[in-house]
């Protein structure tokens, strides 16, 4: 599975609102600056989040976005799955027209792998990520020289 920029940015947006929205609404332009996400793209991302009720948007001088529930009630999976299909292979997608899937031994592997990924996504909350952020827990990624 390759989570698209849309899914990753939606998660970063929600985490930013979680971290910065404790005192009130968070403006999209501030999220865009902090997260290095183009404002136009962020507007497209926040729309489905708002329609799904994950965030509440308000207009006006003190407008912006805030979470509709506490961070512990949002799983990473609920955010990512709103933005995209998380099936690892097409035969596990909601629309599956494969005529071999009920006889395919590989489906056992794909299902186990898909379940493991979904277990992590659905078992991790925004509150968990806020905790990691407050502790400065980041992964250093070593980029090889080519």
N, C-alpha and C positions, 0 to 999 in steps of 0.2 A: 504494500500500500504506500502510495506517495501522497501525503497530505498536501493539498495545494496551498498557494499563498493566501487564498481566500480563507481557508480554514485556520491557518497559522495566524493570520492577522486578526481574525475574529477572536481567537483565544487571547492574543496580546491586548486587544481592545478591552475585552472583558476583565482581564487581569489589571489593566491600567485603571479602569473604573473602580475595581475593587480596592486597589491600593490608594487611589486619590479621591475617591468619592465619599469618604466617611463623614465629611462636613457639609456635603451638598453635591450639586450637579457638577459634572466634568464636561468641559467644552471639547468638541471634536478637534478643534485646532490645537488644543493642548495635547491631546492624545497623539495627534499626527506628529507633532514636534518631538514628543518624548519617545515615540515608538518608530520614528522614521518611516511612517506610512503616508503616502500621498493622500491629501484630504479628500479628493474626489473618490478615490478607491475606498477610503474609510466611510464615506457617506453611503456607498453601495453595500458595505458590510453591515453597518449599523441598522439599516432598514429592516432586513429579516430578523435581526435580534430584537428590534422594537416590535415588529408584527407578531413575533412568537411570545412576546411578553417577558423576555429575559431582561430587558432594560426598559426604563421609562424615560421618554424624552419630553423635555419642557422647552418652550420657546421663551424669548424675552431676555432682558439684561442678565438675569441670574439663571438662564436656561442652560441646557446641556443634557447629559444623560446620567442616570444612576441605576443601580441594580434594583430589581423589583423584589428580590428576596435576599436573605443573608448569603454570603459567599460559600458557606458550608453546604448550601442546598443546590449548588450548581456543580455538576460533574463536567469534566473536560469532554467526556463523550457526548453530553447533551449539547454542548456548544459546537463541537466539530461535526457531529451528525446532522445538525441543523443546516450546516453550510455545504455538506457533501456526503456522498455515499462512501462508507468506510469499508465496504467489502473488499477483501484482499484479491479475490478473483471474481470474474464476471458470473460464474456459476453460483456464487453466494449472494449476488445482488438481489434486490427485491424483485426485479423483472428478470426471470431466468427462463430462457427458452431452450436450454440444453436438454436434449432427449436422452443423454447418457448419464445425467447426474444421479439417477437412482441406482445405477449399476457401476458407478465410477469409484474405484478404490481410492484414488487420489483425493476424493471429496473428504475422506476421513482426515487426512493431513490438513487440507485447506480449512476445514471446519475447526479443528483443534487450534490451528494457528490464528484463525480469525477470532475464536473465543478468547485466546490469551491476550491478543491486542485489545479487544473490547473490554476485557477484565481490567486492564490497566487504565484505559480511557474512562471507564465507568466507575472505577475505584479511586480516582483522583479528583479532588474538588478544587475550586478556586481558593478555598481557605488553605488547603495543602500548599498550593503554589505561593500564596501570600506568605506562609510560614517559611518556605524555602527562601523567598526573596528577603525576608527580614533577617534571616540567618546568613545571608550572603552565599547561599549554596548555588554555585554555578558550575557547569562542566567546562573544563578547558578542552578545547578540541585542537588537536595537533594536525596541521595541514602539511602533508608531505610535499617536498620539493620535487618538481618534475623537470 
